[in-house]
Amino acid sequence: MFKVLKAYGLWILLVIALTSYLSYALSGQAEEALMPGETTHGHFQIEMACSECHTKGMGVKQDACNRCHAEELKRVDDSHPVIKFKDPRNASRLEHLDATKCVTCHREHQPELTGEMGLTLPGDYCYFCHQGIAEERPSHAGLGFDSCATSGCHNFHDNTALYERFLVDHLDEADFKEDAVLRVRDYYDDPARRKAPLKLEDANMGERVEYTHRILHDWSTTAHAAAGVQCTYCHEVKDEARGVFEWVDRPDHNSCRNCHEHETKTFLEGRHGMRLAQGMSPMTPGMARIPMRKDAAHLEMNCMSCHGSHRFNTVSAAVDACLNCHNDEHSRAYKQSPHYTKTYLPASQGAASMGQAVSCATCHMPRVERSKFGQSFTIVDHNQNNSLRPNEKMIRSACIQCHSLQFTLNSLADEGLIRSNFNGRPSVFVDSLEMAREEKLKDEARRSGDED
């Protein structure tokens, strides 16, 4: 009898413990206990912020995806926008593949089904809508539907560097362009706030703040001092509740946002800042799923992580800051690559122009044109997602500033060349441009026949 009571007692204690733990998890304190599977590389940083994607009792709504991705899809002129599938002529296709919802193709917590691009559909999904492509384009005869999304062909959403007219416009270019030069970025220049350049003795930190002469010297040599940006511009933050300004020893990205709105916005959209955008603790290299330096594991990602405090050295941020954390094969090979030895190193030594220097940031945080209120300007895009998977995203913003489109596509399709950080020439040849050339010649022949 005693053994039976003991068994029942243990069972009751187990039920109580399990119930308590699940209640704790449901309260938002330990969501990982309820996670059905690993999240994708794109979302793992914010996987504990469940409510960002999930709506209680309603699953993942399309609005959750649009909150983060709608602007990007609009910017790249999404090849398969939702509005296309609202056309009644496409209704039958939706029976096979409901392309109006992101979760049709991208489902989280299913690592056994997830491909490199976060896709949870088989690679031949294009078949559902394009069965007759070989009849429309004889050049596609014999090609497998699982080959549509390979480098140099098609991307479901972003074809800005792969559509036929763009390919035709870039036929027969030289592999290396003689006039290769980076876009000139626009520096902060607000006439309403810009003042005369400041010197070391002009610093206005006040007696209440402890500082060193090194801090003052670093600040006085930067573009901040040259533009009349005082210490208080970054260190004083307004307490909205009390209506007063308070000194902050360690300013965060919100202080940077006051002058660098676009850079801060893209930083928060990218891998380095997406956790901060969700109100979570900063990203650290120790959380990453790609190889990182062990001695950097606990560094917190913010603007100062790369730019440093007071000096804000953009040259150091473009290479040294990256290699202080990243330890994958591609990153480690950078300083043996032509990008470093033939462009960046000579430029850093004063033997060449920094406008021709190819750094880590040149490709992964490129200078891009943006428009606002009818005015165009060039900024550094701090959102790495815009130049990563698939890697064709970086073609327009980075690669073709220096190389031909054919050379670029070949290089991006060569996995070995990528690992060596493009140390050598590509061993792969992508047929896209030649196929576009054939279509162009056929079109010209048809037009000539019609004229005759």
C-alpha positions, 0 to 999 in steps of 0.5 A: 500500500505504501508503495502505491501511495508513493507512486501516486505521490510521485506522479502528482508531483510530476504533474504539478511540476510539468503544469507549472513549467508549461504555465511558465512557458506560456507566460512568455518566460521560456518559449523555447520549451514550446518550440516545435523545431529549429527556426531558419537562419533568417529568423533564429535571432528573434525566435524568442519573440514569438508574438512578432510572427504568431497571433494567438489562436490565428497562427502566422498572419501575412501582416507579420511577414509584411511588417519586415519584408514588404518594403524590401519586396517593393524596392526590388520590384517583386517578380511574383507580387500578391496582386499578380495572383489575384488575377482571376486567370491565375485562380487555377494555379493557386489551387496547386500553390497559394502564392498569396501567402509567404507561409506557403513556401516559407514555414518555420520550425521544419529544419528537415524540409528547409533549404538554403534560402529558407524555402520549405517546398521542393526545388521544382515548385516552378513547375506548377505555373510554368509547365509549358516554358519549353514551348514558349522558349525553346532554349529552356527545353530539357532544363529541369524545374529544379534548376530555375533558381540556380545562379544566373537564371531566376529568383522568385522575388528579385530578378533585378539583375537577371531579367532578359533586357538587363542581360542583353544590355550587359553582353560582351563587357570586359571582365575588369572595368577600367573605370571601376570606382565606388559610389561617393556617399553623401555625408551628413549635412544639415544646414540647420544644425551644421556649425563651424568646425570645432577644436579640442578646446571647444568640447562641451562635456561639462564638469559633471562628466569624467573624461580623458584627453584621449577621448577629447583628442579622438573626437576632435579628429573626426568628421563630427568635430569638423561638422560642429557636432558637439559631445552633447549631440550624442550623449544628451538624451531627452527624458520625455516624461520629465521634459529634460535632457540627461547625460548618457555615458554610453549612447546607443543607436537611437542617438546615431539615428538623430543624424544617420536615419537611413544607416540606423534604419538599415542596421536595425533591419539587418543581421547585426541589429534585428534583435534591437529592433524587436526590443530584445538584447543585442546580438552577439557573435556567440549567438551566430550560426556561422563560425565566429572568433571565440574571443569575440563571443560576448561582444554586443552588436551596436553602432559602436561595435564596428565604428568605435567610440569617439573616433568613428573610423569608417575605414576600420569599420569596413574591414578590421571590425568585420574580421574581429568577429567573423571566422568563416573560410570566406572571411579568413581568406580576404587578406589573401584575395586580390580585393585586398592585396591589389585594391584595399591594401594599396589604398590604405597605404596611400598608394591608390584611391580609397574609391577603388578599395574593395573592403568587406563592406564594399560587397556586404554593406554597399553604397546604394542610391535611395530617394526621399521626397524627390531627392536622391542620395547615396548611403551605406546600406547596413542591412546585409540581407540585401546582399546575401542569400541569394548572392545575386542580390549584390550584383547591381549594388556591388559586383558590376561596379568593377566587373562584367555581368558574365564574370560576376555570374560565373564567380557567384556560381563558383562555390570554391571561388567564394570560399577563397574570397575570389582569389582566382578566376571562375571555373564555372560558366553560366549560360544566361547571357548566351541564352539572352543573346539567342533570344535577342537574335531571334527577335531581331530576325522576326522583326526583320521578317515582318518588315520584309 
